[in-house]
Amino acid sequence: MADTRSVSTKSQTEEEANIKNLIEKGNEDTKNSPTHDKETHGTSNDIKEDTPVEKVKGPGFLERAKEEIEAVVEAVVHPNK
């Protein structure tokens, strides 16, 4: 019995060390990741004051709901597609 306890504590210690290594790698990855310094939302020049609303406006609530229902039905009818 003493042998199984020493093996299980050893594997727990190794597992804890692996977890700590993964956390450190994750922290390093977030430190090295590029950041966006410039705001880009809403700075597009392709929409002017005289652009028609139909070209800017997205789908309405009912149209979007219809699209979602069609997607679900398509997924159920053709699951391997």
C-alpha positions as CSV (number, residue, x, y, z in Angstrom):
1,M,0.0,0.0,0.0
2,A,2.8,2.4,0.7
3,D,4.1,1.9,-2.8
4,T,0.8,2.9,-4.5
5,R,0.6,6.1,-2.3
6,S,4.1,7.2,-3.2
7,V,3.4,6.6,-6.9
8,S,0.2,8.5,-6.8
9,T,1.8,11.5,-5.0
10,K,4.6,11.4,-7.5
11,S,2.2,11.5,-10.4
12,Q,0.2,14.3,-8.7
13,T,3.4,16.3,-8.3
14,E,4.4,15.8,-11.9
15,E,0.8,16.8,-13.0
16,E,1.0,19.9,-10.9
17,A,4.4,20.8,-12.5
18,N,2.9,20.2,-15.9
19,I,0.0,22.5,-15.1
20,K,2.3,25.2,-13.8
21,N,4.3,24.9,-17.1
22,L,1.2,25.3,-19.2
23,I,0.1,28.3,-17.2
24,E,3.5,29.9,-17.7
25,K,3.5,29.2,-21.4
26,G,0.0,30.8,-21.7
27,N,1.2,33.9,-19.8
28,E,4.2,34.2,-22.1
29,D,2.0,33.8,-25.2
30,T,-0.3,36.6,-24.1
31,K,2.7,38.9,-23.4
32,N,4.2,38.3,-26.8
33,S,0.9,38.6,-28.8
34,P,0.5,41.7,-31.0
35,T,-1.9,44.4,-29.8
36,H,-4.0,46.8,-31.8
37,D,-3.0,50.3,-31.0
38,K,-5.1,52.0,-33.6
39,E,-8.9,52.1,-33.5
40,T,-10.3,50.9,-36.8
41,H,-14.0,50.6,-36.1
42,G,-16.0,53.2,-37.9
43,T,-13.1,54.7,-39.8
44,S,-14.1,53.3,-43.2
45,N,-14.3,55.8,-46.1
46,D,-16.6,53.8,-48.3
47,I,-19.8,55.1,-46.6
48,K,-20.6,58.7,-47.3
49,E,-23.4,60.9,-46.0
50,D,-25.3,60.4,-49.3
51,T,-25.0,56.6,-49.3
52,P,-28.5,55.0,-49.5
53,V,-29.7,53.3,-46.3
54,E,-30.4,50.1,-48.2
55,K,-26.7,49.7,-48.8
56,V,-25.7,50.1,-45.2
57,K,-28.6,48.5,-43.4
58,G,-28.3,44.8,-42.3
59,P,-31.1,42.2,-42.3
60,G,-34.0,42.8,-40.1
61,F,-34.9,40.7,-37.1
62,L,-37.4,38.4,-38.9
63,E,-35.2,38.0,-41.9
64,R,-32.3,37.0,-39.7
65,A,-34.5,34.6,-37.7
66,K,-35.7,33.0,-41.0
67,E,-32.0,32.5,-42.1
68,E,-31.2,30.8,-38.8
69,I,-34.2,28.5,-39.0
70,E,-33.3,27.6,-42.6
71,A,-29.8,26.8,-41.4
72,V,-31.0,24.5,-38.6
73,V,-33.4,22.7,-41.0
74,E,-30.6,22.3,-43.5
75,A,-28.3,20.8,-40.8
76,V,-31.0,18.4,-39.7
77,V,-32.0,17.3,-43.2
78,H,-28.5,17.0,-44.6
79,P,-26.2,16.3,-41.5
80,N,-23.3,15.0,-43.6
81,K,-23.2,17.8,-46.1
